[in-house]
Amino acid sequence: MSVKLRLQRHGAKKRPFYRIVAADIRAPRDGRFLEIIGTYDPNHDPIKLNLKQDRVDYWVSVGAKATDTVNSLLRRARRNPDQVNLVTGSATPRAAAPKAAAPKAAPAVAKVAEAIEEETDA
């Protein structure tokens, strides 16, 4: 499977917003992808660019090729690291934090449950 680092377009008409993704070359532009490794928003001045640098390095190390546009964004990020939000670690924004344990049933609910059990036993 050949992998490319490329842009995936999102956003409204004339208001593009891009995800930088690692995707199989056979997948459609806005279709299936392997991993989101960053975002690019050209609507701001200066542009907004978020990258998971460790994941970019990983995909390049396993043979992924960047498209021309993504390559220029990566070069820009390396030239001006203060203008780019480099995300360290591989935590994804979608990953949910562990949820707290569910609260115990209220005593009134427990009493009702006991009453129902007594009625069914009798």
N, C-alpha and C positions, 0 to 999 in steps of 0.2 A: 504494500500500500504506500503510495507516494503522498506526502503531506506538504501542504503549503500554508504559510502564514499569510492570511489575507484579510481584507475588510469585509464586513457584513453590514449592509446598510439597514438602518432603522430610522425612525423619526417621521415627521410629517412631510408633505409635499413642500419642496424648496427649503426645508429645515432639516438637512441630513444629520444623522448621528451614527457613528460607526462603532462596531465592536471589532476588535482585532482577535481573530480566531485561528486556531490550528484546525485545518479541515482537509479531508481527502480531496485530491484534485478532481475526482469524478463527481463530487457533490455540487449542487447548484450554489450560486453566490450567496443567497440568503437561506440556504437549506441546512442540511445536517452538518454538524461540526464536532470535533473531538473535545475541544476545550476553549474557553474564553480566556485570553491572556492579556486583554487590555481593552481600553475604550479610547475613542478619538472624537472630539467635538470641534469641528472647524468653525462653528458659529460664533465663537468667542475670540476676543483679541486681547492677549495672545491665545492661541488655541489651547484647548484642554486635552491633555494626553495622560492617561493612566496606564501603567504597564506593570506586569508581574515579571520583573527582570529575570528572576531565577527560572521561571517557566519558559521564557523566550530562549534563554541559554540552553535549557534542556531540549527543547524542540529542535533548535539548530544543531545541537550535538548529536541527535539521532537522525539527522539528515533532512530536516524540513527546509524548504527553500522559501524565502520571503518574496512576495510580489514587489514590483518596483515601488509602489506607493508605501507599502509597509516598510520596505528597506529604507526609504528616505525618512520615514518617521522614526525608525530605530536609530539612524545616524543622527537625527536631530536630538533625540533623547540622550545619546551619548555625548554629543557636543555641548549641550546646555542642560545638564541634569537638574539645575535649579528651577527650570521652567516646566519640568515634567514631574508628575507625581508617581514615583517609583514605589510600587507596593512590594514589600519584602514578605517572604513566606508564601505558601501556596494556598492560603485560606481563601475560599471563594466567598463573595458577598452573599450568595444564596444560602450558604451553610447556616442552618438555624442553630441557635444556642440550645443547650439541653434544657428541657422544660422542668419546672419544679414538680414535685410529687403532687398528685391530686389531693385536695383536702379531704379529711375524714368526713363521713356522712354525719349530718347533724343529729343530735340525740333524739329529736322529734321523729326523724325519719326511721331511726333504729326502733323506736317504740312502735311505730306503725307496722314495721316489718315483723316485729315479734307478735303483735296482735293478729296479723294475717296468718302467721304460722300456727298460732294457738287455735284459730278458727278452723284451719284445715286439718289439724290433728284431732279436733273434737268431733 
